[in-house]
Amino acid sequence: MSDIKLFCLYGPESTGKSVMAEALAKDYNTVWVPEVAREIVTSNHFGREDIIEIGRAQTERIFQLRQKANKLLICDTDLITTQIYSRHYLKVVPPVLYQMENMVHYDHYFLFDIDVPWVADGMRDLNEQRQEMFNVFKQELDRRRIVYTLVRGNWEERLAVVKKKINECLIIS
């Protein structure tokens, strides 16, 4: 299990992370971890217990799918993201979310830029705050001194940048 590389697709809503995760999993013949929050809540009206359940379920899903992964596991989100949205919507981050964050180590982060059109989907509601949210996501990585690759441009450019870095990480191992 320890030889499985974990890659986190990270950033604000509507930046192409889910589509990218699915495409990468197909290209690398592996599995990917979806954003479990979408299975738990159906609107942006949720409470403390919901956000803790989201964190627990996301962490659990990573451990489950890591067992099925082929060399790498693509994760559509992480616990830092859960903390960011908890702070945004609930104005507080339950301490257990920080504990859960420390349970998973990612080999590399990809920070997705907001230079693509925003697409409404019923859950997304932060179109007017895209730059602010991008800054928050970036600051959280910087504060933790997490190395990341900035992903920007059109689909082909994004895919090329991500695959190049994944391939480098796989060769290094």
Residue pairs with C-beta under 8 A, 6 or more apart in sequence:
1 66
1 67
3 71
3 173
4 66
4 69
4 71
4 72
4 73
5 71
5 72
5 73
5 107
5 108
5 166
5 169
5 170
5 173
6 62
6 66
6 72
6 73
6 75
6 104
6 105
6 106
6 107
7 24
7 72
7 73
7 74
7 75
7 106
7 107
7 108
7 109
7 110
7 166
7 169
8 75
8 77
8 78
8 106
8 108
8 109
8 110
9 17
9 20
9 21
9 74
9 75
9 76
9 77
9 110
9 112
9 162
10 17
10 77
10 78
10 80
10 81
10 109
10 110
10 111
10 112
10 137
10 141
10 148
11 17
11 110
11 111
11 112
11 113
11 114
11 134
11 137
11 151
12 112
12 114
12 126
12 130
12 133
12 134
12 137
13 118
13 123
13 124
13 126
13 133
14 116
14 117
14 118
14 119
14 121
14 124
14 127
14 130
15 112
15 113
15 114
15 116
16 112
16 116
16 155
16 158
17 35
17 76
17 77
17 112
18 34
18 35
18 76
20 112
20 151
20 158
20 159
20 162
21 32
21 33
21 34
21 74
21 75
21 76
22 32
23 159
24 32
24 74
24 162
24 163
24 166
25 31
25 32
25 74
27 163
28 70
28 71
28 72
28 74
28 166
29 70
30 69
30 70
30 71
30 72
30 73
30 74
31 65
31 68
31 69
31 70
31 73
31 74
32 65
32 73
32 74
32 75
32 76
33 58
33 61
33 62
33 65
33 73
33 74
33 75
33 76
33 77
34 61
34 76
35 58
35 76
35 77
36 54
36 57
36 58
36 61
36 77
37 54
37 58
37 77
37 82
37 85
38 123
39 57
40 50
40 53
40 54
40 57
41 50
41 54
42 123
43 123
44 89
44 123
44 125
46 54
46 89
46 90
47 90
48 90
48 92
48 94
51 82
51 85
51 86
51 90
51 94
51 97
52 94
52 96
52 97
54 82
55 79
55 82
55 94
55 96
55 97
55 100
56 100
58 77
58 78
58 79
58 82
58 100
59 79
59 100
59 103
59 104
62 73
62 75
62 104
65 73
66 73
71 170
72 166
72 170
75 106
78 101
78 104
78 106
79 97
79 98
79 100
79 101
79 104
80 101
80 137
80 140
80 141
80 144
81 137
82 97
83 93
83 97
83 98
83 101
83 140
84 133
84 136
84 137
84 140
86 92
86 93
86 94
86 97
87 93
88 126
88 133
88 136
107 169
108 147
108 148
108 149
108 165
108 166
108 169
109 141
109 146
109 147
109 148
109 149
110 148
110 149
110 151
110 161
110 162
110 165
111 137
111 138
111 141
111 148
111 149
111 150
111 151
112 151
112 152
112 158
113 134
113 150
113 151
113 152
114 130
114 131
114 133
114 134
115 152
115 153
118 124
118 127
118 130
120 127
126 133
141 148
149 161
149 162
149 165
151 158
151 161
151 162
152 158
152 161
153 161
